[in-house]
Amino acid sequence: MFRLVGLSGKRGRAIQDSFSGLLHSQNPGIEESIVTSGATESTLGAGPSFLPNTLERLSAHDEVLRSKPEIVEVFQEIHHQLLALEAEHSRCSASTRVELGSGSFPLSSTDPGVLASEVVSGASVDLVFDGTRMPFADQSVSTLFLQNVFHHFGDPARFLDEALRVLPMGGLVVLFEPYHGLASQLMYPRLFSTETFDKKMLGWNVESGGPTVVANQALSYIVFVRDRSEFERHFKDLEIVSAQPFTNWPRYLASGGLNFRRVLPRRAFRALKAIEPRLGRLHQVLGLHQFIVLRRTGLTR
């Protein structure tokens, strides 16, 4: 089941929440974690408060972004990196390109050729559907983009199976997800009451730990690093062609993202931007997010 919202779209004015994602129907009884605008006054580790409605979350994020141009710039750079990875690694000619869980600032605001999808209607949403049941014909989608969405799948194998169905040979899944370095391991378990960071979780399925825990931010590490041999055994037609940490983490962290208070004055962000390319191996230790690219290599299913 899905709804067509309008492919012309009202694209443009809000920004994707780097910590938010798409809550899928594997956990139908659990409310999605929604951050209020008041959460920007939280201190790191205190944990934000939550709204039970996705549309309210997006509206709250719009309000935060109007006062944070520095995080807008970071999010735009995420978009450009996602598109650069697509250009580098895609090997197919299908024309349909889709972002799952596009939030309030979809990738289409940078590239209008990308369809924005969500589980609820919105001003910038083209399609409404569940990412494990996509309304596309077999082998018809060239690229699936997901920004902080993968770790919200209750059963990620269901999504990967569906990706294999809709992607032709050479098609891509381009992910932006929490990283698994030292800083991530120290920070993520303390950020949100609704999301854990458990690298030792048994299996891949994210079970509810009660009324709060609905996502494991270490899921991309579990599937593509810790259990890589299992992933390669069960998904022989998906290869990992790229995995790299996001290097703009100093500005992301200093801005507080959408959920926390800015920790440095705006005048400091130009210096941070100049420093980031020179940090070398520190990105492996202090990085907060990563890009992962999967490519469809065969059509055996």
PyMOL commands that set and color helices and strands:
alter all, ss='L'
color gray80, all
select helices_A, chain A and resi 37-41+54-65+69-89+107-109+150-152+156-166+182-190+219-226+228-234+249-255+266-278+282-286
alter helices_A, ss='H'
color red, helices_A
select strands_A, chain A and resi 2-4+96-100+114-118+127-129+141-147+172-178+195-196+215-216+238-245+289-296
alter strands_A, ss='S'
color yellow, strands_A
deselect
rebuild
show_as cartoon
